[in-house]
């Protein structure tokens, strides 16, 4: 279980780098450069929404903390791990939500189950991650 979570985290980190690249490209297209502000493409969707990223990170963190406390007790909690994992899975879930939103609103909402599931998995894997 611990190895599965570690592999998933590495994959999520690589995908976060792809999201970061897309965010940078989007920012360069719509931001201002030396020549002044450029017009943004009105049809372009954002790469991710900050509210979704915060919500997904919160779901992950809550699930991880509750599961860790139930499975391993107070001594197993590590706030730096929780923040790191929540940020990575939160950003990735928010990008996924933005992509799914155009296809189906229900499917996009169902994507919130991913950070919950990974939070439980991280809590069960416990100390030593």
C-alpha positions as CSV (number, residue, x, y, z in Angstrom):
1,X,0.0,0.0,0.0
2,X,2.8,2.4,0.9
3,X,4.6,1.6,-2.4
4,X,1.4,2.2,-4.4
5,X,1.0,5.6,-2.7
6,X,4.7,6.6,-3.4
7,X,4.4,5.6,-7.1
8,X,1.1,7.6,-7.3
9,X,2.7,10.6,-5.7
10,X,5.6,10.5,-8.2
11,X,3.2,10.3,-11.1
12,X,1.1,13.1,-9.6
13,X,4.2,15.3,-9.2
14,X,5.2,14.7,-12.9
15,X,1.6,15.6,-13.9
16,X,1.8,18.7,-11.7
17,X,4.8,19.8,-13.7
18,X,2.7,19.5,-16.9
19,X,-0.1,21.6,-15.2
20,X,2.5,24.2,-14.2
21,X,3.8,24.4,-17.8
22,X,0.2,24.9,-19.0
23,X,-0.3,27.6,-16.4
24,X,2.9,29.4,-17.5
25,X,1.9,29.2,-21.2
26,X,-1.6,30.5,-20.3
27,X,-0.1,33.3,-18.2
28,X,2.3,34.3,-21.0
29,X,-0.5,34.4,-23.5
30,X,-2.9,36.5,-21.4
31,X,-0.3,38.5,-19.4
32,X,1.4,41.7,-20.2
33,X,4.8,41.6,-21.9
34,X,7.1,44.4,-23.0
35,X,4.8,45.4,-25.8
36,X,1.9,46.0,-23.4
37,X,-1.1,43.8,-22.4
38,X,-2.1,41.2,-25.0
39,X,-5.7,40.3,-25.4
40,X,-6.6,37.0,-23.9
41,X,-8.4,34.4,-25.9
42,X,-12.1,34.6,-24.8
43,X,-12.7,31.0,-25.6
44,X,-9.8,29.6,-23.7
45,X,-10.6,27.7,-20.5
46,X,-8.4,28.2,-17.4
47,X,-6.0,25.4,-16.6
48,X,-7.3,25.2,-13.1
49,X,-9.3,27.1,-10.6
50,X,-7.8,28.1,-7.3
51,X,-11.0,27.4,-5.4
52,X,-11.1,23.9,-6.7
53,X,-7.4,23.4,-5.8
54,X,-8.0,24.5,-2.3
55,X,-11.1,22.4,-1.9
56,X,-9.4,19.3,-3.2
57,X,-6.3,19.9,-1.0
58,X,-8.7,20.3,2.0
59,X,-10.4,17.0,1.2
60,X,-7.1,15.2,0.9
61,X,-5.7,16.7,4.1
62,X,-8.9,16.0,6.1
63,X,-9.0,12.4,5.0
64,X,-5.3,11.9,5.6
65,X,-5.4,13.4,9.1
66,X,-8.5,11.5,10.2
67,X,-7.2,8.2,8.8
68,X,-3.8,8.7,10.3
69,X,-5.2,9.4,13.7
70,X,-7.5,6.4,13.6
71,X,-4.9,4.0,12.3
72,X,-1.7,5.2,13.9
73,X,-2.4,7.8,16.6
74,X,-1.1,11.3,17.3
75,X,2.6,10.5,17.1
76,X,2.2,9.5,13.4
77,X,1.0,12.9,12.2
78,X,3.5,15.0,10.2
79,X,2.2,18.3,9.1
80,X,4.8,18.9,6.4
81,X,3.9,15.6,4.7
82,X,0.3,16.5,4.9
83,X,0.8,19.9,3.3
84,X,3.1,18.6,0.6
85,X,0.8,15.7,-0.4
86,X,-2.4,17.9,-0.2
87,X,-0.8,20.5,-2.5
88,X,0.3,18.1,-5.1
89,X,-3.0,16.1,-5.2
90,X,-5.1,19.4,-4.9
91,X,-3.5,21.0,-7.9
92,X,-3.8,17.8,-10.0
93,X,-7.5,17.3,-9.0
94,X,-8.3,21.0,-9.8
95,X,-6.8,20.6,-13.3
96,X,-8.7,17.4,-13.8
97,X,-11.9,19.1,-12.7
98,X,-11.4,21.9,-15.2
99,X,-11.0,19.4,-18.0
100,X,-14.0,17.3,-17.0
101,X,-16.3,20.3,-16.4
102,X,-16.7,20.8,-20.2
103,X,-17.8,17.2,-20.5
104,X,-20.0,16.6,-17.5
105,X,-20.6,18.6,-14.3
106,X,-21.5,15.4,-12.4
107,X,-18.3,13.7,-13.6
108,X,-16.3,16.8,-12.5
109,X,-17.9,16.6,-9.0
110,X,-17.1,12.9,-8.8
111,X,-13.5,13.7,-9.3
112,X,-13.4,15.1,-5.7
113,X,-13.5,11.4,-4.7
114,X,-9.8,11.1,-5.9
115,X,-8.2,13.3,-3.2
116,X,-10.4,11.7,-0.6
117,X,-9.4,8.2,-1.6
118,X,-5.7,9.2,-1.8
119,X,-6.0,10.9,1.6
120,X,-7.3,7.7,3.1
121,X,-4.5,5.7,1.4
122,X,-1.9,8.1,2.7
123,X,-3.3,7.9,6.2
124,X,-3.3,4.1,6.1
125,X,0.3,4.1,4.8
126,X,1.1,6.3,7.8
127,X,4.5,7.2,9.2
128,X,7.6,6.8,7.1
129,X,6.2,8.2,3.9
